[in-house]
Amino acid sequence: MSLNQCNLKGHLGKKPLIKRNEGLNSAFLSLATTENYTNSEGKKQETTNWVNIKVIGKTVDFVNDLSKGDLIFVSGKIKAESWTDKESGDKRFSQYLIAKRIDLIKKKDISTTIFSTDDIPF
């Protein structure tokens, strides 16, 4: 048995990119997650990882109101894709999180705000 579930909390790197198509809307987010640790020399370190997130369906309307710097919680599954570059012929790979749930923890400009995609009927 296997499990494909990922939970992340971080800040949006930019305003979500919304794509509206007939039948299925989608949005693309860039999430920064930060890890603080102490290295082997005892110095405090900070590492930031960027995660690409894809949102589909009615949740797109929710993320449309998000802005750069907003703190969010995202739950979803990892998806991997591969394709051949049309110009170079090279094989390309991409990995991203397909969001099932998004919670707004804090707007960049407001001290306490909590909204959830659980409020959106699917």
C-alpha positions in Angstrom: 0.0 0.0 0.0 1.2 3.5 -0.8 0.2 7.0 0.2 0.5 10.2 -1.8 -0.3 13.1 0.5 1.5 16.3 1.2 0.9 19.1 3.7 2.7 22.4 3.4 2.6 25.8 5.1 4.3 28.8 3.6 4.1 32.2 1.9 3.0 32.8 -1.7 5.8 34.1 -3.8 3.5 35.9 -6.3 -0.1 36.4 -7.1 -1.7 33.2 -8.4 -1.8 32.8 -12.1 -5.4 32.0 -13.1 -6.3 30.2 -16.4 -10.0 30.0 -17.3 -10.9 27.4 -19.8 -14.3 26.0 -20.9 -15.2 23.3 -18.5 -12.2 23.4 -16.1 -10.5 26.4 -14.5 -7.0 26.1 -13.1 -4.6 28.2 -11.1 -0.8 28.0 -10.5 0.8 29.1 -7.2 4.4 29.4 -6.1 4.8 28.6 -2.4 7.9 29.3 -0.3 8.5 27.0 2.7 11.3 27.9 5.1 13.3 25.5 7.3 15.4 26.8 10.2 18.2 24.6 11.6 21.6 24.7 13.3 24.5 23.4 11.2 27.3 21.2 12.4 29.3 24.4 13.5 26.4 25.6 15.7 25.4 28.4 13.4 21.7 29.0 12.8 20.8 28.5 9.1 17.7 29.1 7.0 16.8 27.3 3.8 13.9 28.2 1.5 12.3 25.7 -0.8 9.9 26.7 -3.6 7.0 24.4 -4.5 4.8 24.7 -7.5 1.1 24.2 -6.8 -1.7 23.5 -9.2 -5.3 24.2 -8.3 -8.3 23.0 -10.3 -12.1 23.4 -10.1 -14.0 25.7 -7.8 -11.0 26.2 -5.5 -9.6 28.5 -8.3 -12.2 31.2 -7.2 -10.8 31.0 -3.7 -7.2 31.4 -4.6 -8.0 34.4 -7.0 -8.2 36.5 -3.8 -4.8 35.5 -2.6 -1.8 37.8 -2.9 2.0 37.6 -2.7 3.2 37.2 0.9 0.0 35.5 2.2 0.6 32.7 4.6 -1.4 29.5 3.5 -1.7 25.9 4.4 -2.0 23.5 1.4 -2.9 19.8 1.4 -2.8 17.7 -1.7 -0.9 15.1 -3.7 2.4 15.1 -5.6 2.1 14.8 -9.4 5.0 14.2 -11.8 5.0 14.9 -15.5 7.4 14.4 -18.3 7.5 15.6 -21.9 9.8 16.2 -24.8 10.9 19.8 -25.5 9.7 20.7 -29.0 12.8 22.9 -29.7 15.6 20.9 -28.3 14.2 17.4 -28.3 15.3 16.9 -24.6 13.2 15.0 -22.1 11.9 17.4 -19.4 10.4 16.6 -16.0 8.2 18.6 -13.6 6.9 17.9 -10.2 4.2 19.8 -8.4 1.5 19.6 -5.8 -2.2 19.3 -6.8 -4.1 21.1 -4.1 -7.1 19.4 -2.6 -7.4 21.9 0.3 -6.1 25.4 0.9 -6.5 27.4 4.1 -5.6 31.1 4.3 -3.8 31.5 7.6 -2.8 35.1 7.4 -3.2 37.9 4.8 0.1 39.8 4.3 -1.6 43.1 5.3 -4.1 41.8 8.0 -3.2 40.4 11.3 -5.7 37.6 11.7 -7.7 36.0 8.9 -8.7 32.4 8.4 -10.6 31.1 5.4 -10.7 27.6 4.1 -11.6 25.8 0.9 -13.7 23.5 3.1 -16.3 26.3 2.8 -16.5 25.7 -1.0 -18.9 23.0 -2.1 -17.4 20.5 -4.7 
